[in-house]
């Protein structure tokens, strides 16, 4: 995706609480996957099949120990290039 807001390998931050929408089978539904300000890295970029204008990014967020967690699908408005103030 050439015009993606974020690129693969880019450092990003959660701009809001990100919950499991049921797509991560090893986590309970609605489990908190990232708190605002959580640091992550974009591992894949794409778009929703039913709405090609809607970007979606796979991000691996750091846990408290600094280890990267599983890839989480995020919409562009859930991410920021800088930590929230």
Secondary structure, 3 states (H helix, E strand, C coil): CCCCCCCCCCEEEECCCEECCCCCCCCCCCCEEECCCCEEEEEEEEEECCEEEEEEEEEEEECCCCCEEEEEEEEHHHEECCCCC
